[in-house]
């Protein structure tokens, strides 16, 4: 017969009284009300406050240092505090015993100052919250100054955001005209300045200068640098900016106007010479977006989709589909805010057609065809003109005249070359025909001739390399490796940057917002990828930058500026809304129809070889 198990009792019982802190505070408050155990008296403006040193030291590091250190007050029974309001000192002493204080419109400023002096951070935060709730156009500038003076970072940031958001209304008042120079410069240069159009930013800056021209005129050129003149509408630039005496009497300002006009006429390469003026303010609704054109899907079916991605919001939207059969071997380039798709083939014949995407109306139109049909060529833009470079020929397109002209071919034919422009020259990088070595050739548009660039050791051979210019450097992205090489034309030197997170065989590359974006292609495991990653030259790091709407390869990508109304959320967010489901369902049906069309066409070709 088994003996019953003996139940052992625990030898300890942890206990925590959840009401202890409250009861302790209540007890201390009762001792104060009964005037028991006081050991120090604080004096201000003739009033006296009997207190307990321990309570004051526990509530404030200021009093802890006073009573627990070697200061003479530590041994005194009566401490006189100068330049302190007796009323506010009384509020803080009451707070020590009750944890409560009443903030009012009348006492908030002095209470915050006193709480800051005696180091009551929670009272200071309560005052900041009170002021933040009462921010308006009449007090936001004053509150920002006050917050910065007393190191109230959150309140200062809230006041700054309020100023930026309400700048149009704020600029109508006299307080705005009295703004110090540095404050105005910070406002006008901020990306968060809320204006519906950049013309408003110009008018705000000009008004401040004209309020006191004798003292402020010398600030104007530096202030105008912070206005995004390239995004001021052309008629306003001509009718209001160039005709303004503030501008036409200053050579520095006229240079900024010339820069803006060059940008608007597509003669300024924003990737080659990036600066803050070339970035639109988000409040205007204009965004620099990544546009992905065509490519092939998992089934190797050719796509006619055109999708755009806004890195600022992480959202996708699809644009007008390509109206024709894209085929393979086409090339894409951005000229201003428009895109051009050139050439290609359907496997049996080459195309000479050129299609232009007009971003302002979201529409594709056909323009004059190239002088020669071609596939697997490269296009780029230099000084407002479109260049097409193939192994054996080069031609140039003038979009204003809608005409092509032949140019001298490269000195040495190159297979699968990739082109880009940098510092006023066109560069072609590829493998010499019939050889497994890489070469780089440059074209001088002024002299109208090609030259072979001798730059020492070039990157290893690559079947279909991609090149893009950023900050005056040419980035060389191989299609069979995660390695990325960089060429500096001024130094005529090659260097390496950190490798990509994965390979992108058949992927695409584009410069956008001062970063390098590589998308799609086959990854290290030979799986078709939808990954987009971005390289930031400032941090020298690659980071995930979203995902393509679907895994894609052999697609083209460029960046343009466009009004962006986000419809499709980021791939990092849930995509189960009815709108997104409808978009993907529409895309699925469209791709299925295209797949069936291609299959039927190939079947007819097999059945009717004569045709």
C-alpha positions, 0 to 999 in steps of 0.5 A: 500500500502506497503512502500518501504524498506529503503536501509541502507548504511554501516557505515564502509568500511574495506580497506587493501592495498595489495601493502602497504608493497612493497610501504613502502619498496620502499619509505624507499629505496628511502629515503636512496638513497636521504640520508634523515633522517639518524640518525646513521652511522655504521662503519667497516674496515674504511667504513661507512654506513649511516642508519635509526635506525628504519629500522635496528631495524625492520630488526634485533633483534640484532640492536633492542636490540642495539638501543631500550635498555639501551646499550650505542650505543642507544645514539650514532650517530656513531657505530663502529663494530669490526671484521666484514667485511665491504663488508658483513656488506654492504650486510646486510644493503642493505638487510634491505632496499631491502630484497635482497642479493646475495649468492655466493660460495666466500661469503657464509661462511662469510655471514652465520656467519655474518647473524648469528651474527647480527640475520638475520635468512632469510639470514642465511636460504638462505646461508644454502639452497645455501650450501645444493644445493652444497653438494658433497662427497668432502665437505659434512663432512665440511658442516656438521661440519659448520652447527652444529657449527652455529646451522643450524639444517636442513642443518646439517641433510641434510649433515648427510643424504648425508654422510650416503647415499654416505658413500661407496664413501666417505670412499675412500677419505682421509677426511674419515680417518681423521674423529673424533671418535665420528663422525664415531661412529654416522655414523656406528651406524645409521640405515640410513647408505646406504650399499648394504650389512653389510660387507661394514659397517664392511670394513668401520669401519675397514679401519678407525681403520687401518688408525691409529691403535696405536691411534684408536685400543682401539675404535675398540670393541665399534665400532664393536658393531655398525656393524650388524654382525648377518647379515654379510654373513657366509662365510665373517664372517669366512673368513674375520672377524674372521681372522682379527687381529683386531678381534681375538686379542680381547676377546670383539670382539670374543664375538660379533662374537660368538653372530653373529654365534649363531644368524645365527645358530638359537640359539639366541632368538632376541626377548628375548635379543633384541639389535640394532645389531639384526636389519638389515639396511633398505638399505640392502633390508632385513626387519623383517616382520610379516607373517600371515598364514592361518586362516578362513575368514568371511564365516568360510572357511579355508585359505591357504594364506600366507601374509607378512607385512613390518611395516617400509613401511606399505606394504603387499605382499603375499608369496607362498601359503600353498601347502596342506589343512591346516585344523584347530588346526595347529601350527606355529613357526619361526626357524631362517628365516624359518617357520614350520607348524605342525599338525592340523586336517580336522575334522575327522583325526589328522595330523602328517605332518610338513611343512617348509617354506624356506624364501630364495627361497619362497618355502614350503617343507615337512619334517619328520612328528612328532612322534604323530599326534596332533591338538591344540598344541603349538610350539616354538623354543629354542636354535635352536630346535623346540619344540611341546607341547601338553596336554599329550606329548612333542617332539623336532625337530632337523632341521639339522638332520631332526629328532624328539625325544620324551621328558617328557610330562608336569607334569600336562596336560593343555588344550589349552596351549600356549608356549614361550621361555624366558631366556633359558627356555620353558614356557607353560601357560594354564588351567589345564585339567578339571579345570577353573584355569590357571597354568604355567609350565617350561621346562629346556632343560639342565636338561630335566625336567618340573617344576610347577611354583609357581608365586602367582596370575595368570591371569583369565581363558582364552579359547585360550590364546596367549603368546609371549616373548619380552625383557625378559618378557612373554606377556599373551594375552587373547582371550576374553578380551583386558587385557594383563598380563606380567610375569617376570621370573626373579622376578617371578611376574605378572603385567599388561600393558595398554589394547589393543584398542579392543579384538581379539577373535581368533586373533594372536600375534607375536613379531617384531622389539621390539614391540608386534603385535596382529592381526585379530579375532573378535572385541568388536562388534563380527564383524570379524576384520582385525585390526593390533595393536602394543604395544611398551614397550618404550611408554607403548601404543598400536597404529594402525599398519595397517590392514590384507589383509582381516578379519581373525581369527584362523590364525598364525603369526610369524616374520622373516627376508626376502628380501622385495619387496613391492607390496601391499600398506598399508590399510591406502593408496588408493588400486585402482592400477591395480596391487592391483586389480589383487591381490585381484581378484586372491585371490577372485577367489582362495578363491571361488574355495576353498569354492566350494571344501570344500562344495563339499567334505562335500556334498560327505561325507554326500552322502557317509557316508561309505567312 
